[in-house]
Amino acid sequence: MAKSVFKGAFDQLDRAILEELQVNGRISVADLGRKIHLSSPAVYQRIKRLERAGMIQRYVALLNREVAGYDVLCFIRVSIQPHTREQLEQFRATICELPEVLECYHTAGSFDLLLKVVAPDNKALDQLIRDHLMTMPGIERVDTSLVLNEMKATTALQLE
């Protein structure tokens, strides 16, 4: 079982703050204080401590990809050869330049990498795969799975 951060330097008030911020990152310190029955200055200090500790990485606005014009969501699995640190670094550097790639993970199993990719349409996805992924040195195999329906999508972590 994973070690919970709440067994150490963080307490239930920190947990309440983090849970609320995951639901509404724009909540004011005053409103958050009222919700958890803590003064605004105390809430502010706790948030700053959570940020310094690295528990809160950043604040973002989550956009609706379809409203933004990205109708296609897919996962692309990639195998590379050779399996070297240099090859992975070269792949990472190239992928970081592609705005369509939202996430990229180095994985274990039959594929080396897993990419979460958006595109306006299938033609644009095909072009991304043909012109960028398939032309990268060391790409051995590419397997694409189109998302038909998002059954669950969350950014909130369960805190214990």
N, C-alpha and C positions, 0 to 999 in steps of 0.2 A: 504494500500500500504506500502511496506517495506521502511524503512528509508534508503536513499542512503548515503554512506560514503562521497560522494562528496559534500554534503551540509555543511560539517564541515571542517575538517583539510586538506582534499585532494582537489586538483584542477584539471583542465583539462590536465595539463602536467603530473600529476601523473596518470591520467586515460590513457593517451596516452602511457606512459611507461608500465602500467599494461596490456593494450591491446596487445602491441607488445610482451611483455614477455610471454603472454599466447600462442601466435602463435609460437614464437621462443625463448625459454629460454636460448639458447646459443648465442644469439646476443651479440656482444661486446658492451661495454659502448660507445665507439667511434661511432660505426655504429648506435646505438640507438640514440645518440645525434644528428647525422646528419639527421636521419629520422624525429625527432621532433623539430629540429632547437634549440638545447640547447647544451651548452658546456659539454664535458665529465665529468669534476669534478662536475658540477651541477646535471647531470644525476646520477652519482655515489652516491652523497649525498641523492638524492631523493629515490633511490633504498634502501639505508641503512635505511632511515627513514620509508619506507614502510615495510621493514623487521622487524624493531623494533616495529612498530605499530601492527604487526601480520597480516597485509594484505597479505604479501607474506609469506606463511608457509614454503615452501621448494622448491627445484629444483629437478626435476626427468627426467629420460629418459623414454618415453612411448614405450614399446616393442610391437611388433606384436605377439600376443599370439599364432597364428597358426604357424608362423615361429619358435617360441620357443618350439613348440611341444604340445601345448594345443589346440586340435581340438574341444573340447567340452566346451561350455559356457552355464551356466544355472543359474536360480534363484531358490532358495529353500526357501520356507516359512515354519516356524516352530512354533508350539504351545507348550508352556511349562506349567507344573503344578507342584507345586503351583506357583502363581504369587507373588513371593517375591523378595526382593532385593538380598537376598542371592542366590536364584536360578538363577537370571539374571547374577550375578557376576560369579557364577560357570560356566555358559554357556559361558560368555565372555572369561574367562580364558582358557577354553578348545578350543574355536574357534580360539583364537589368536595363538595357537600352530599348527594350520592346514594351511600350506602354500597354499593349494588349495582355501581356502576362501579368496577372495580378499577384500570383503567388507561385513560388517554386520551391520544391522540397527534394532533398537528396534522400532516397529511400532504399530500403533493403527489399530483396525479392527479385522477380524476373525483370524488372525495369529499374533503372538507376535514378530517374528523376520523375517527379510528378508536377505538372504545371496546371494552374487554374487560369484559363484564358477566356477573354470576352472578345466579341467581334460584332460589328453592325449586322452582318449577314454571313451566309455560308460562303459566298464568293470571297469576301474579305478573309475569312478563316482559311480557305484554301490557299489564298495568296500568302498569308502569313506562314503557313506550313511549307509551301513550295519555295518561297523566296527567302525565308529566314531559317527555319528549322532544318529543312532538308539540305541546305547549302552549307551548314556549319560543319567544319571538319570533325571527324570522330563520331558523327551520329550514325549509329548502327541500325536502330529501329525506332519507329514512331507509331504510336497507337492512340487514336483519338476517340473519346466517348462524348457524344453530345448530350447535354442535359435537356431532358424533355420537360421536367417539372421540378422545381425546388420544393422538396417536401419538408425540409427544415434548414433554416439558415440563421445562425445566431453568432454573436461575438461575445456573449456573456459567459464567463467561467463560473462554475459552481464553486462556492467557497465553503470550506469546512473548518 
